[in-house]
Amino acid sequence: MRGASAHRVHFVLLLLAGAAVAPTATARAEGALAADPMAFSAQASPDKVKLGEPFTLRIEVRDQAEVTYALPEPLFLGKEFEVLRVTARRDPGKGAAGTKAEASTPADQGETLTLFEIEAALYDLGDRQLADLTLTARSPAGEAQLTIPGPSVRGLGQAEPGAQMADALPPVALSIPDRRALYIGLATLAAAALLSVALYLFKRRRRPATPSPATPTLPPDDVALAALAALRASGLADEGRFHEFYSRLSLILRTWLSRGHAVDAVDMTTDELARALSGSGSASVPASLDRAELLRLCREADLIKFARASSSPALCEQHLSLGEGLVRAAAATPAPTEGADGGGTAPTAEGAP
C-alpha cells in the first residue's frame, strides 16, 4: 500500500509540472512580436508572362534605420513557381546586393528603405497567386515578423485563355498553267521529224545506185613499159643504188607476168619461175617471149639483190633495155589460144603462112 501511494503522488506531480510548462510555451509563442513598419508593398512585374519566362517580385519595406529585414529560408513562392535569383539592398547606406536574402549595413539614424528583388518563373497557365512571405525583422528590442501577401501572376500560352481565335482563311484558287497545247505541239513536231527521216531512208533505199564511171585500165604491157621508163628516170643507177634498182626491175617484170600472162611470178623464186615457164602453166605466155633471156635477167638481178654482186650504171641500162625488149616482143605477138576442138594451139604470127 505504501508503494502504491508513492506512485500516485509521483504521477500527480508530473501532471502539475506539465500543466505549468504548457502555459509558459504557449505564452512564449503568442508573445512573438509583429513588425510594424511605416509602409511595405509587393508587386510582380510583369504580371502576365508566358510559360517559363522570368518576372520580378519587388518587395519594399520602409522602417526605422535600426530595424533590418530578412527573407525566409528556404524561400518558397508556390509549387508553380521557380526562384531564379534574389537580391537585397537598403537605402540610404552602402548596402550589399548578392545571393544572401538579407539586407545589412543599417543607417545610423532616420528611415531606411529595404528592397528585395526576387526573379522567378511561372510554369502554369492562368492566374496563380504567389505564396505569402513572412519576413523577419530584427531590432535592438528583439525579433518580429512581417507577413507580406503575395501578388497574382497570370501564365500565358501561345494565346491568352479565352482569346478569340482567328477564323481559317477561305479557300484560295490556285492557278495551274495548262501546258497541254505545248505538249501536243511538241509531239506533233517529233512525229513529223520521224516521218521525214523514214521517208528519206525509204527513198534512199529504193534509189538505184548510180554507176560510177569506169576508170580506163591500161594493158599490162603498157603499164610495164611505163614503169620501166620511170625506173630509168629515177636516177637510181647513176646514184649507185643498185640494190634498189634491181629490186624494182625484178618486181616490174614479175608483176607484168602475173597480170598479163597469168603466171604468179611475184611470189615465186627464180627456180620456181623457170619451172612454171617450162610447164603447162605457161600456155598463156606468148611464144615470142624469150624465156631464157628473162630467166637470165632474173638471176643476175638476184645476184645483185641478195649476194650484193657489183654492177654499174652501164650494166643497169643494159638490163633495163633487155627488159623493155622482152615486154615489147611479147606485146607484138598475141597470146596462144586453144583450138575449137580443145587440142593444140592457134598458130602464132611467126608461124602463120
C-alpha positions as CSV (number, residue, x, y, z in Angstrom):
1,M,0.0,0.0,0.0
2,R,2.7,2.3,0.9
3,G,4.5,1.8,-2.5
4,A,1.2,2.4,-4.5
5,S,0.7,5.6,-2.7
6,A,4.2,6.8,-3.6
7,H,3.5,6.1,-7.3
8,R,0.2,8.1,-7.2
9,V,2.0,11.1,-5.6
10,H,4.7,11.0,-8.4
11,F,2.1,10.9,-11.2
12,V,0.3,13.9,-9.7
13,L,3.5,15.9,-9.5
14,L,4.2,15.2,-13.2
15,L,0.8,16.4,-14.3
16,L,1.2,19.6,-12.3
17,A,4.6,20.2,-13.8
18,G,3.3,19.7,-17.4
19,A,0.4,22.0,-16.7
20,A,2.9,24.6,-15.6
21,V,5.2,24.2,-18.6
22,A,2.4,24.3,-21.3
23,P,1.1,27.7,-20.5
24,T,4.7,29.0,-20.4
25,A,5.4,27.7,-24.0
26,T,2.1,29.0,-25.3
27,A,2.7,32.4,-23.8
28,R,6.2,32.4,-25.5
29,A,4.7,31.5,-28.9
30,E,1.9,34.0,-28.6
31,G,4.4,36.6,-27.4
32,A,6.1,36.8,-30.9
33,L,6.1,40.5,-31.9
34,A,4.5,41.6,-35.1
35,A,6.7,44.1,-37.0
36,D,5.1,47.5,-37.6
37,P,6.9,49.1,-40.5
38,M,5.9,52.5,-41.8
39,A,5.0,51.1,-45.2
40,F,5.5,48.0,-47.3
41,S,4.5,46.7,-50.7
42,A,4.9,43.7,-53.0
43,Q,4.5,43.9,-56.8
44,A,5.2,41.4,-59.7
45,S,6.5,42.9,-62.9
46,P,5.3,41.9,-65.4
47,D,2.2,40.3,-64.0
48,K,1.5,38.4,-67.3
49,V,4.2,36.1,-68.6
50,K,4.4,33.1,-70.9
51,L,5.4,29.8,-69.5
52,G,9.0,29.8,-68.4
53,E,9.5,33.5,-68.9
54,P,11.0,35.3,-65.9
55,F,9.4,38.0,-63.9
56,T,10.5,40.1,-60.9
57,L,8.8,40.2,-57.5
58,R,9.7,43.5,-55.9
59,I,9.2,43.9,-52.1
60,E,9.7,47.3,-50.4
61,V,9.7,47.9,-46.6
62,R,10.1,51.3,-45.1
63,D,11.0,51.4,-41.4
64,Q,13.4,52.9,-38.8
65,A,17.1,52.6,-39.7
66,E,17.7,50.4,-36.7
67,V,15.3,47.7,-38.0
68,T,16.6,45.1,-40.6
69,Y,14.5,42.7,-42.6
70,A,15.4,39.2,-43.9
71,L,13.6,36.8,-46.3
72,P,12.6,33.3,-45.0
73,E,15.0,30.5,-45.8
74,P,14.3,28.4,-47.8
75,L,12.3,30.8,-50.0
76,F,9.1,29.3,-51.3
77,L,6.8,31.1,-53.7
78,G,4.5,28.2,-54.6
79,K,4.7,24.9,-56.5
80,E,4.0,26.6,-59.8
81,F,7.0,29.0,-59.4
82,E,10.7,28.6,-59.5
83,V,13.1,31.1,-57.8
84,L,15.9,32.1,-60.1
85,R,17.7,34.8,-58.2
86,V,17.4,37.0,-55.1
87,T,18.9,40.4,-54.4
88,A,18.5,42.7,-51.4
89,R,19.6,46.3,-50.5
90,R,18.9,49.1,-48.0
91,D,18.7,52.8,-48.8
92,P,20.2,55.1,-47.6
93,G,23.5,53.4,-46.8
94,K,26.1,51.5,-48.8
95,G,24.0,48.3,-48.7
96,A,25.1,45.0,-50.2
97,A,23.5,43.0,-53.1
98,G,24.2,39.4,-53.6
99,T,22.8,35.9,-53.2
100,K,22.1,36.3,-49.5
101,A,18.4,37.1,-48.8
102,E,19.1,39.8,-46.2
103,A,20.0,43.5,-46.2
104,S,22.6,44.7,-43.8
105,T,24.6,47.9,-43.0
106,P,21.8,49.8,-41.1
107,A,22.0,53.6,-41.2
108,D,22.8,55.4,-38.0
109,Q,19.6,57.4,-37.9
110,G,16.4,58.2,-39.8
111,E,14.3,56.0,-42.0
112,T,15.6,53.2,-44.3
113,L,14.0,51.6,-47.4
114,T,14.7,47.8,-47.6
115,L,14.3,46.4,-51.1
116,F,14.1,42.8,-52.1
117,E,14.0,41.7,-55.8
118,I,13.1,38.1,-56.5
119,E,13.5,36.9,-60.0
120,A,11.2,33.8,-60.7
121,A,9.5,31.9,-63.4
122,L,5.9,30.6,-63.7
123,Y,5.2,27.1,-65.2
124,D,1.4,27.0,-65.2
125,L,-1.4,28.7,-67.1
126,G,-4.0,31.2,-65.7
127,D,-3.9,33.4,-62.6
128,R,-1.6,32.0,-60.0
129,Q,-1.2,33.5,-56.5
130,L,2.3,33.8,-55.1
131,A,2.7,32.5,-51.6
132,D,2.7,34.9,-48.6
133,L,6.2,35.7,-47.5
134,T,7.0,36.1,-43.8
135,L,9.9,38.5,-43.3
136,T,12.0,38.5,-40.0
137,A,12.5,42.0,-38.5
138,R,15.4,42.4,-36.2
139,S,15.9,45.5,-33.9
140,P,17.5,46.2,-30.5
141,A,14.2,45.4,-29.0
142,G,14.2,41.8,-30.4
143,E,12.8,40.0,-33.4
144,A,9.5,40.4,-35.0
145,Q,7.7,39.1,-38.1
146,L,6.1,40.8,-41.1
147,T,3.8,38.8,-43.4
148,I,3.5,40.2,-46.9
149,P,0.7,38.9,-49.1
150,G,1.9,37.5,-52.5
151,P,0.6,39.2,-55.6
152,S,-1.0,37.3,-58.6
153,V,0.7,36.5,-61.8
154,R,-1.0,35.2,-65.0
155,G,0.6,32.5,-67.0
156,L,0.0,32.7,-70.8
157,G,0.4,30.1,-73.5
158,Q,0.7,30.9,-77.2
159,A,-2.6,32.8,-76.8
160,E,-4.3,34.0,-73.7
161,P,-7.1,31.8,-72.3
162,G,-10.4,32.8,-73.7
163,A,-8.8,34.8,-76.6
164,Q,-10.8,34.8,-79.8
165,M,-9.1,32.7,-82.3
166,A,-8.9,33.9,-85.9
167,D,-11.0,32.0,-88.3
168,A,-9.4,30.0,-91.1
169,L,-8.9,31.7,-94.3
170,P,-11.3,30.9,-97.1
171,P,-10.2,28.7,-100.0
172,V,-7.9,30.4,-102.5
173,A,-8.0,29.5,-106.1
174,L,-4.7,28.0,-107.3
175,S,-3.8,28.8,-110.9
176,I,-2.0,26.0,-112.7
177,P,-0.9,26.7,-116.2
178,D,-2.3,24.4,-118.9
179,R,0.6,23.1,-120.9
180,R,-1.4,20.5,-122.9
181,A,-1.2,22.6,-126.1
182,L,2.6,22.9,-125.7
183,Y,2.9,19.1,-125.2
184,I,0.7,18.4,-128.2
185,G,2.7,20.7,-130.4
186,L,6.0,19.1,-129.4
187,A,4.6,15.7,-130.0
188,T,3.4,16.7,-133.5
189,L,6.8,18.2,-134.4
190,A,8.5,15.0,-133.2
191,A,6.2,12.8,-135.2
192,A,6.8,15.0,-138.3
193,A,10.5,14.7,-137.9
194,L,10.4,10.9,-137.6
195,L,8.2,10.7,-140.7
196,S,10.6,12.8,-142.7
197,V,13.5,10.7,-141.7
198,A,11.6,7.5,-142.5
199,L,10.7,8.8,-146.0
200,Y,14.3,9.9,-146.7
201,L,15.6,6.5,-145.8
202,F,12.9,4.7,-147.8
203,K,13.6,6.8,-150.9
204,R,17.3,6.3,-150.5
205,R,16.9,2.6,-150.3
206,R,14.8,2.4,-153.4
207,R,17.0,4.8,-155.4
208,P,19.1,2.8,-157.9
209,A,22.8,3.1,-157.4
210,T,24.4,5.4,-160.0
211,P,27.2,3.5,-161.6
212,S,30.5,5.3,-161.3
213,P,32.3,5.9,-164.5
214,A,34.7,3.1,-165.3
215,T,38.3,4.0,-165.0
216,P,40.1,3.0,-168.2
217,T,42.7,0.4,-167.4
218,L,45.9,0.2,-169.4
219,P,47.1,-3.1,-170.8
220,P,49.7,-4.8,-168.6
221,D,52.3,-4.3,-171.4
222,D,51.8,-0.6,-171.4
223,V,51.9,-0.5,-167.6
224,A,55.2,-2.4,-167.5
225,L,56.8,-0.2,-170.2
226,A,55.7,3.0,-168.3
227,A,57.2,1.5,-165.0
228,L,60.5,0.7,-166.7
229,A,60.6,4.3,-168.2
230,A,60.0,5.7,-164.7
231,L,62.8,3.5,-163.3
232,R,65.2,4.9,-165.9
233,A,64.2,8.4,-165.0
234,S,64.6,7.8,-161.2
235,G,68.4,8.0,-161.5
236,L,69.0,5.1,-159.1
237,A,71.7,3.6,-161.3
238,D,73.6,6.9,-161.6
239,E,73.5,7.3,-157.8
240,G,74.9,3.8,-157.3
241,R,71.8,2.5,-155.6
242,F,72.0,-0.8,-157.5
243,H,70.2,-3.0,-154.9
244,E,67.1,-0.8,-155.1
245,F,67.3,-0.5,-158.9
246,Y,67.3,-4.3,-159.4
247,S,64.6,-4.9,-156.8
248,R,62.3,-2.6,-158.7
249,L,63.3,-4.0,-162.1
250,S,62.6,-7.6,-160.9
251,L,59.3,-6.6,-159.4
252,I,58.1,-4.8,-162.6
253,L,58.8,-7.8,-164.8
254,R,57.3,-10.3,-162.3
255,T,54.1,-8.2,-161.9
256,W,53.9,-8.0,-165.7
257,L,54.0,-11.8,-166.0
258,S,51.3,-12.1,-163.2
259,R,48.8,-9.6,-164.6
260,G,49.4,-10.1,-168.3
261,H,50.2,-13.8,-168.7
262,A,48.6,-15.5,-165.6
263,V,52.0,-16.5,-164.2
264,D,52.2,-15.9,-160.4
265,A,55.8,-14.8,-160.7
266,V,55.7,-12.2,-157.8
267,D,55.6,-14.9,-155.2
268,M,58.0,-17.3,-156.9
269,T,61.7,-17.8,-156.7
270,T,63.6,-17.7,-160.0
271,D,63.9,-21.5,-160.0
272,E,60.1,-21.8,-159.4
273,L,59.5,-19.3,-162.2
274,A,61.7,-21.4,-164.6
275,R,59.6,-24.5,-163.9
276,A,56.4,-22.5,-164.4
277,L,57.6,-21.2,-167.7
278,S,58.6,-24.6,-169.0
279,G,55.4,-26.4,-167.8
280,S,51.8,-26.4,-168.9
281,G,51.1,-23.3,-166.8
282,S,52.9,-21.2,-169.4
283,A,50.3,-21.7,-172.1
284,S,49.2,-18.0,-171.9
285,V,52.8,-16.8,-172.3
286,P,53.4,-15.8,-176.0
287,A,56.0,-17.8,-177.9
288,S,57.7,-14.6,-178.9
289,L,58.9,-14.1,-175.2
290,D,62.5,-15.2,-174.9
291,R,62.1,-17.3,-171.7
292,A,65.9,-17.9,-171.4
293,E,66.7,-14.2,-171.6
294,L,64.0,-13.4,-169.0
295,L,65.3,-16.1,-166.6
296,R,69.0,-14.9,-167.1
297,L,67.9,-11.3,-166.3
298,C,66.1,-12.5,-163.1
299,R,69.1,-14.5,-161.9
300,E,71.5,-11.6,-162.5
301,A,69.1,-9.4,-160.6
302,D,69.0,-11.9,-157.7
303,L,72.8,-11.8,-157.5
304,I,72.8,-8.1,-157.0
305,K,69.8,-8.1,-154.7
306,F,70.8,-11.0,-152.4
307,A,74.5,-11.6,-153.0
308,R,75.5,-7.9,-153.2
309,A,77.2,-8.5,-156.6
310,S,78.8,-5.5,-158.3
311,S,77.2,-3.5,-161.0
312,S,77.5,-0.3,-162.9
313,P,75.2,2.3,-164.5
314,A,76.0,0.9,-167.9
315,L,75.1,-2.6,-166.9
316,C,71.9,-1.3,-165.3
317,E,71.0,0.4,-168.6
318,Q,71.8,-2.8,-170.5
319,H,69.5,-4.9,-168.2
320,L,66.7,-2.2,-168.4
321,S,66.8,-2.2,-172.2
322,L,66.7,-6.0,-172.1
323,G,63.6,-5.9,-170.0
324,E,61.9,-3.4,-172.3
325,G,62.7,-5.6,-175.3
326,L,61.2,-8.6,-173.7
327,V,57.9,-6.8,-173.0
328,R,57.7,-5.3,-176.5
329,A,58.4,-8.7,-178.1
330,A,55.6,-10.3,-176.1
331,A,53.2,-7.4,-176.8
332,A,53.8,-7.7,-180.5
333,T,52.5,-11.3,-180.6
334,P,49.0,-12.3,-179.3
335,A,48.9,-15.0,-176.6
336,P,48.2,-18.5,-177.9
337,T,44.6,-19.8,-177.5
338,E,43.1,-23.2,-177.6
339,G,41.6,-24.5,-180.8
340,A,37.9,-25.2,-181.2
341,D,38.4,-28.9,-180.7
342,G,40.2,-28.4,-177.4
343,G,43.6,-29.6,-178.6
344,G,46.6,-27.8,-180.0
345,T,47.1,-24.0,-180.2
346,A,46.4,-21.4,-182.8
347,P,49.4,-20.6,-185.0
348,T,51.4,-17.6,-183.9
349,A,52.3,-14.6,-186.1
350,E,55.7,-16.1,-186.9
351,G,54.2,-19.5,-187.9
352,A,51.4,-18.1,-190.0
353,P,51.6,-18.8,-193.8
